[in-house]
Amino acid sequence: MLILLFAKVPNIDCANINTDNPLLKNQFVIAIFGSTLCVAHVVAMYYEVYNYHAYHEGEVTDLDNLSYIILHVFLPIHHNIFSSLTIEKSKIFTHHHPDNIVYYLANMDVVVTENSLSLKGFGKIIYNYFNCGEIKVAIVV
């Protein structure tokens, strides 16, 4: 069954980021933090040049080219519903190496309303695939 699902997830080997499907600012990714699978909005991207981190405005076709990424994190609430607010009414932004990005959704089947986000269609299928027990254990960073 695992192999069958693997075949249905396009570009899983590159987190769905490549020349045909480049990562862009203001798009969405599935990311893992500890053992929590979240959806995150790409705020900014940086690459390293001469031991400094430079802001990158354009497309990214390989995650290894980025040195840091800023994400606005949406935490899972229930099934395909996520919140950008914590219990303390704070928003979570993270700034670190993009090795926790699991899959690039772009804006595919992502619906944002105020402080909540929901996944529909294929986006929901992809999230549920990565959130199932065996897969999630395999990707925990």
Secondary structure, DSSP 8 states (H G I E B T S, - for coil): -HHHHHHHSTTGGGTT-BTTB-B-TT-EEEEEETTEEEEEEEEEEEEEETTEEEEE-S-BS-GGG-SEEEEEEEEEEETTEEESB-TTS-BEEEEE-GGGEEEEEETTTEEEETTEEEE-HHHHHHHHHHHSHHHHHHH--
